[in-house]
Amino acid sequence: MIAVALICCKNSLHQQKQAIKNDSLTSSVKNYDMEDEKIILEKGTTHELFIPNRGTSGLQLVFDLSDSSVASVDRKELPPDITKHLKPGDPLPAYYVVKGNNIGESKLIFSERRVGMPDSPNLPVKSYLIIVN
């Protein structure tokens, strides 16, 4: 019985070390290589984004916008037509509206951060290149 407990403890430590190693590989959202999805907007128009959200797993969805003069991003409440099709236990996507403010380009990166751990690395989720004409 003690041997089983030691093996479980060893496996748990190995998993924790692997998680720390994986975190160090993605230590900053700026140091990863992810293909950008393009969003092309006319000045003054908007685009809706639905981003997967794992908020119940202790992760907070955050975003970084490289040039806020080109575009703005606002989190909104989910529209009722989206939520009425969800079943109990289904994850709720995060709903954002991107608006083109001025002509130019801006990079938008969504990432997850552990709640209550402000120094934890951001884990990249999705990356967009916003082009405003």
Rosetta blueprint (number, residue, H / E / L):
1 M L
2 I H
3 A H
4 V H
5 A H
6 L H
7 I H
8 C H
9 C H
10 K H
11 N H
12 S H
13 L H
14 H H
15 Q H
16 Q H
17 K H
18 Q H
19 A H
20 I H
21 K H
22 N H
23 D H
24 S H
25 L H
26 T L
27 S L
28 S L
29 V H
30 K H
31 N H
32 Y L
33 D L
34 M L
35 E L
36 D L
37 E E
38 K E
39 I E
40 I E
41 L E
42 E L
43 K L
44 G L
45 T L
46 T E
47 H E
48 E E
49 L E
50 F E
51 I E
52 P L
53 N L
54 R L
55 G H
56 T H
57 S H
58 G L
59 L E
60 Q E
61 L E
62 V E
63 F E
64 D E
65 L E
66 S L
67 D L
68 S L
69 S L
70 V L
71 A E
72 S E
73 V E
74 D E
75 R E
76 K E
77 E L
78 L L
79 P L
80 P H
81 D H
82 I H
83 T H
84 K L
85 H L
86 L L
87 K L
88 P L
89 G L
90 D L
91 P L
92 L L
93 P L
94 A E
95 Y E
96 Y E
97 V E
98 V E
99 K E
100 G E
101 N L
102 N L
103 I L
104 G E
105 E E
106 S E
107 K E
108 L E
109 I E
110 F E
111 S E
112 E E
113 R E
114 R E
115 V L
116 G L
117 M L
118 P L
119 D L
120 S L
121 P L
122 N L
123 L E
124 P E
125 V E
126 K E
127 S E
128 Y E
129 L E
130 I E
131 I E
132 V E
133 N L
